Amino acid sequence: MLIYFFLCIFAAKMQSLFILIAVFFLQFTDKVGSERVCLGVEALEMRKERDIMLDNMDYEVSPVYLDSVRKLGAKVMHTSRWINGATVEASSEVIIAIEKCAFVDTIYLTRTADDSSGIPFVSLQKRIAIDSVPGAPPTSTEQLTQLNLLPLHQAGYKGKGIRVGLADGGFYNADSIETLPKEQWLGYADFTDDKDSFFGTTGNHGSLCLSAIVANIHDYQGTAIDAEYFLFRTEEHHTESPKEIDNWIAAIEMADSLGLHIVSTSLGYTTFDNQEMNFAYADMDGRTSRGAQAAIIAARKGMLLVVAMGNDGNKAWHHLSTPADADSILSVGAVNVAGEIAAFSSYGPSADGRVKPEVCAVGAGTALINPTNNEMINGNGTSFACPLIAGMAACLWSALPQATNMEIRERIIRSADRYAQPHEQYGYGIPDAWLAYNMQLSTNLQPIYSASTAEKIVKDGHIYIINKGQIYNLLGNKIN
């Protein structure tokens, strides 16, 4: 059995302090006794429409194995059917006993017992502060105009019929603020172990991001005001640990079960409270982190994930974060209303050479709605550019309901103003919603992309699929 390196460190530190508890991710060898997950009506319809076959990842984690680790003294917090494992809370004594179980393939330490000590403020690695921007703040019309989204809105396509998830933290007043349409609210789920109220005062980051999509009041309009939305809390308020990545994976799997079309994620991970857990740039390859692995699986299941690039462009670590490094998603950088890149917007490419970000939107002085008083404010961060693109994708998908997630993604990328000459911060540039709607694409994606024989290669920053000796682009079109 492979035991993750940090388990050894943890065991050494805890040798005489067995009462302290830490959090681990257990990856199992198989799925003995598991049953197929209960997919919602919308999820089953989406799978059928897009010819996405059920597979082993649609089966739950083995209940036999979960019962066994519970009997050994571990608390199961949540599971992942895609990664085939469980996030558990356990003492070092219990985890040493679990290590001896033949059905446990790998153990990862994801949060140490002291991760929350001495941390007075929420980490800005995952939350973007609201800053003042010199001069008059941009209006929502300006950020919609930059994406050329108004023609789609005028044609009646504002996201109706599209289900959007928002994975974040800090949903202050999101259940009561009058600017958010409650008739389109599908529900919420909490994957953290925070004790405060989901809609309490421990932050408003999620509420701000949500306003960029669905808020509609006076002279403010989000990018997809007719879309339905579901809220996921995945962020632990006072800690930064890999356990939050596992929270996010559980949320994305639930989004799949609910049949959501799009999930907007204004989060990213590179460094943690326990520095021994930090990622290196080499890990930003779309395959190393469990978050990136889950993002790719979500794409295969038919969802479109939109992820903020990160805000480290003017720091020593200037690279992207995970899960923005995953392929088959849309990672989003930040520009101002003039289309100039924000200095803080993180750089690509991914560690394996793919173009990142894919696109950009207003993230320097983004117009948002303050959940405290329903008034417009402005903020900085790729966090706020991300939901603008998620809303744009929702409008485009409502206009093209028969399209696949990969076609929507490809249309957005191809419409961008730097598509011919991508840049390490702009990526393919700022997309054009009306152009994306009107362009002609031929697609035969699912039989190619979902085939078990398919493998991916990266050439000149682009991803191609090889299946039975033939090369295809991400739309399933053959490449000579």
Phi, psi and omega in degrees: 000139177271123177251125183300141189308320186289343175297321179296318178298315181299313182298321180294317180294329189260007190308321183252008184232060187294345183284341179288145186245143174228173181245138183228155168250121179260123177257126186267164184279329184201193183233052180303128175074010183277157177242160181295139179296150179277101178275139178292166181303315181296321180295317180295320178296318179296318179298317182295314182299326185257009176056043177263114185283147172290144179218190184299332180287350176269009176254140183294166173295148183304120176293335178296315181290322178297318177298322182295316181288330175295317180296333177280351175113005180272147174262119179278119183270310170197172186235168174226113178285335181284317180270350180059066179195185182218142172269123185230153173253129185201158173279167178298326179297316180291319184292329176294324176292320179295325180303334182277353182284130183294336183276355178265116183276312184217145176239127178243129171282124184244340174203125180277167186294335185255016183298332185264001183278139175067026180244093186283338184235153176291137183296132177283354173300328185247348180234143183256122180291152174276119182246154172282140178246128182304143179082182180293133181292150176299155174262166178295329179298321180295320181284332173288321180296321180300326178272002185050046183268340183300321176300324176294317178299316181294334177277000176097008183256097182236025176096006182299134180087355180256132181258119184245131174259150176232113179260119189193202174209158179078066181259047181304125175064009182295342178272351186228342183298131189288344181281349181258124185288107184292333180292346179257002183277122184269342180140189180208161179213141182247121180250009179265173171249023174293146183267345183284165179296144178305321183255022185278196192268017182271025175140157180231014184301313179297321180295320178296314179298320179297322181298328180295340181262309193242354181295142182208101181206133177049244183262015179249136177218128175287176185282338182215071190289347179261359182288149171276154185216149179230138185253134177237125172263118182239350184266126170285130191293318188253009180225162173228105184214161177299344177300330180293330175295319178291326172302315182296319179299316179300322179293318181294322177294323175294321177301320176298314180297327181279349181076034176287145179277318189226143170233125177263127184232106178260054181223158175195153187228129172221315182237156186225169178303318174270103188296341178293345180265357185302148173277156169256163178302325179301336179283346182275054186249008179078005182227337189281309183285148177297329178298315179295320178300315180293324180298319179293320178297318178303319178297321179292335179274000173104001180270155172251118177260133178241123191227135177294140182290325187119165188236044184247015185300332180251025179242173179302312170277107183249010185274174174291169177245174176258141017267017178295343181282350182293150173273169177069016176239183170244109171268145193234127173263176186243135172232172171266182184292342176276358179086011180270137184296141175282135183301328183282347185294126187294153183270148163262190359280183171293166184298336179263013169094009180279150178296125174216139355289170172286314183216173178228159173210177182297117176228357174253101184081035179297134175284128184221170176251126179287119182290353178280321187223009178067015180261154180284135174228178177230150182215164181247142172145148172297341174306325185266338172291325184302307180294335175298317178289323177300317178293321176300315179299323179295318178296316180297320181290326177292331177281336182232067189295342180271355182288155173272166176302322182288330176289318177300315179300313183294321178298316181297314181296314183292337180278350187289151190285351177241024185304322183285334182221077182297156187233153185292341174248321179283338190063228177278355174104204183267122183282162182239108187298318183291321176295318179299323179292321188269346183290152181262125177228136172260135185219139173216060196282307194303315180299335180273307189291326185270354183296139180293340181274355185282143172223157185252147173229158177243127177221126180054036177081003180246151180264135174232155180248131175253123179222116180054043175083352180258141179259134180232153169276182185289353173267000180086008177277137182292143177244128178283000000 
